[in-house]
Amino acid sequence: MNNYFEDIKSHLTDLDFTISRENPANGILVIEKEEVGIKNLILGIAPPILILEQYIFKINNKNEEVFKSLLQKNRDIIHGAFVLDETATKVIFRDTLQIENLDRNELEGTLNSLSLLLSEYTDQIIKFSKY
């Protein structure tokens, strides 16, 4: 059986991400690369998929404008999407990748997508977090 945990960890190291926490038994990695806006990105290795989740902001007042804008922005996101937690109070970036043949380029695509999203959409995220 493949050692997905070590393979993914190796890809992240090659991409110059810092692994701030890891739990091999549960298949969890937490990474950061603050210069591209990524901090406490959680990777969950759950064969046959890899789940990536980054907390973005908390919704203080549920507002149709915020939800509509997030859904519209999803159309522009290259990999991944905005999602809400089960209480609809936290906005999270989430992507899932097939793990069996995952290569560094695929993982890098998701990480670049998140970084680009954060840089392009920062003003809106700040605005929405203040509602």
Beta strands, then each sheet from edge to edge (+ up, - down):
strand 1: 18-23
strand 2: 28-33
strand 3: 38-46
strand 4: 49-58
strand 5: 81-84
strand 6: 90-98
sheet 1: 1+ 2- 3+ 4- 6+ 5-
end
